[in-house]
């Protein structure tokens, strides 16, 4: 502090400038012709701050959440397309900080309001599906066609809730995969409500992060939202930074991970094919082939045969018999798999 004291006239001018802040684009100019603490008037912009809506989640953390759920949207769309056997598009439309009351009063009533337990996060996570999404999905699950179903303004029946639980479980599975590099989530459906205004997960003025998605099935479009209270993110806020997130996604493999990958590879089934020879015949000759006919080739019987592994030439081998079965014996590796077949 410089200890400089403003005069009464300067104070009055300063107060008058605050009243004109909105009209002048948020810039406050002091009587000395500068903005802020001695900075040029063009370099500082004073933005209004609403104490009812504090931004408790940092911009870097919001960017990480956005990137994380963009990938989730693509994977969820692919999984949902396979479930309902129809092309589904899911697009992330926004990641915003709101108060819980603002989020609740912006939703339809009734709606499909799912409350999830999300260990090790504190509190409850909310997944809300708009009726514009719910009824088209249920219609496709029950074998409906491309006709746009009528959207009913009513709570879901017990059968409809069971059908929507399949969609919610699919959402949970993909969300676990999306968050795997940040924290291992254990998600479980606690209960499903239809009137969001009767559910108070956190105080009305508590900050929540709302991640909004748009879902499209043909000509039908609707929204669904993922709501995460700030107290659930507070414990893992240090992991929601670009540097730490990259570190988590590029961590070194452990011995257990390598062993598991090795076990999976050893048990994998591959296709092996031995090519005895190649030749060309006319269509007339092919049609005239009968049982017992002999097809001649230019390949010498003493030459090795080419063995393909998943359509890739891999070995040279010799044909033979082993314990009464036709067999091949590997002689050597193919040196250049990209070279033309011999």
Buried (B, 14 or more C-beta within 10 A) or exposed (E): EEEEEEEEEEEEBBEEBEEEBEEEEEBBBBBEEBBBEEEEEEEBEBEEEEEEEEEBBEEEBBBBBEBBBEEBBBBBBEBBBEBBEBEBBBBBEEBBBBBBBBBBEEBBBBBBBBBBBBEEBEBBBBBBBBBBBBBBBBBBBEEBEEEEBEBEEEBBEEEBBEBBEBBBBBBBBBBBBBBEBBBEBEBEBEEBBBEBEEBEBBEEEBBBBBBBBBBBBBEBBBBBBBBBBBBBBBEBEEBBBEEBBEEEEEEEEEEEEEEEEEEEEEEEEEEEEBEEBEEEEEEEEEEEEEEEEEEEEEBEEEEBBBBBBEEEBBBBBBEEEEEEEEEBEEEEEBEEEEEEEE
